[in-house]
Amino acid sequence: MLLDCAVIGGGPAGLNAALVLGRSRRKTILFDDNKPRNAVTQESHGFITRDGIDPQEFKRIGQEELSRYPDVSIEKQRVHRIIKDHTYFSVETEDGRVFKTKKVIIATGFKEILPDIPQIKEFYGKSLFGCPFCDGWELRDRPLAVIAVDQKAVHMAKLVSNWTDDLIVFTNGNQVASPEEKALLTRKGIKINEKKMISLIGEEGRLRKIQLEDQTEILRAGGFIASEWKQAATFESDLGYEINDQGGIKTDSMQRTKTPGVFACGDTRIAGPSQLIMAASEGSMAAISVNAELVEEKFSGQPEHQVEKGR
Ligand SMILES: Cc1cc2nc3c(=O)[nH]c(=O)nc-3n(C[C@H](O)[C@H](O)[C@H](O)COP(=O)(O)OP(=O)(O)OC[C@H]3O[C@@H](n4cnc5c(N)ncnc54)[C@H](O)[C@@H]3O)c2cc1C
């Protein structure tokens, strides 16, 4: 069967793309290997009607809603290769099957690279988070840490200061701020600690204190980490889309990449805040964009590859 669209990645971006495609009667398969980056957390916030929902429950509801649409199916498989032939794309899954499709939406998300600090992964998603808009409310008015080993430290500290007056920036031995920036933060009551961090101490992911190289221990109830990001997708492809300077897939406002027939949405673009509702919204836009191209191709009378080349 020739698909109208293959959606790669079944987080909020891919789920919403598949929903809008299904409602548009487009033959669609959503491929997902269920390894989202928010699997480390129990609650997602800030999505109206879903504030505080377990991310896996969010996904379950999304998949249930898709099951109402006969043109959409879900393959719980990792896509390991996408090849563009003359007109169509071949999407190959890990179990060796190949699916032909007219369009591809990439919604594979990103992964964070946490700073190299002992035990940090035990606390990530439980009391240390990446985004104050997602988890700041739950940590409000508590003694917090910003853990940042590069220039993102000052921006993150300013942001987090909205949720607490007791904030320390830990740089793990790095110089991350100019003297002027340090003076500014100090004037606002934010301390910077530039000692190496030896250990994070707490129980079941709940941070209690941070131990430093000189053996001092500083009480902290949680905080925020400024991470590096990289693409989550590990599939091979010859799609040749452009990458932005943060390593995300570059698109226009219609979620189109430079490669005709290939769209990208959600975290995989690594552009702007990383939020469920924004990913879902971009998924919707990608689907509308795919649909618009398919309609145009139907009525233009041109073979699809010529339409695509003429964009
Ligand atoms: C600790 C933490 C807490 C967060 N809290 C919140 C919050 O409270 N509120 C909020 O709005 N946002 C929160 N976020 C951010 C939110 O999780 C992301 O913005 C959102 O999940 C992005 O959606 P997405 O669909 O783009 O990517 P993802 O949700 O990451 O989904 C991508 C999917 O693609 C799949 N995939 C990847 N490669 C392949 C492949 N080759 N083949 C098949 N499938 C593939 C992955 O397994 C995954 O299921 C949090 C993130 C983290 C890490």
The ligand as an ORCA input file, in Angstrom:
! r2SCAN-3c Opt
* xyz 0 1
  C      12.182     15.815     32.552
  C      11.287     16.474     31.549
  C      10.117     17.082     31.979
  C       9.282     17.724     31.076
  N       8.161     18.310     31.535
  C       7.334     18.917     30.676
  C       6.141     19.518     31.151
  O       5.824     19.470     32.344
  N       5.363     20.182     30.255
  C       5.687     20.270     28.919
  O       4.942     20.881     28.155
  N       6.825     19.687     28.451
  C       7.644     19.016     29.286
  N       8.791     18.444     28.821
  C       9.133     18.597     27.402
  C       8.299     17.631     26.537
  O       8.478     16.319     27.017
  C       8.716     17.734     25.092
  O       8.672     19.076     24.661
  C       7.784     16.908     24.205
  O       7.764     15.570     24.620
  C       8.255     16.992     22.750
  O       7.399     16.215     21.988
  P       7.899     15.561     20.628
  O       6.705     14.833     20.093
  O       8.561     16.559     19.779
  O       9.050     14.535     21.070
  P       8.997     13.308     22.078
  O       7.915     13.438     23.063
  O      10.397     13.131     22.578
  O       8.605     12.075     21.163
  C       9.470     11.584     20.161
  C       9.097     10.131     19.922
  O       9.789      9.682     18.736
  C      10.270      8.371     18.973
  N      11.364      8.102     18.045
  C      12.604      8.696     17.990
  N      13.334      8.153     16.979
  C      12.537      7.216     16.404
  C      12.713      6.305     15.309
  N      13.862      6.281     14.608
  N      11.700      5.462     14.999
  C      10.525      5.477     15.696
  N      10.301      6.316     16.746
  C      11.287      7.171     17.078
  C      10.698      8.410     20.442
  O      10.809      7.107     20.966
  C       9.552      9.209     21.056
  O       8.484      8.377     21.457
  C       9.631     17.762     29.694
  C      10.797     17.139     29.252
  C      11.613     16.489     30.164
  C      12.853     15.818     29.676
*
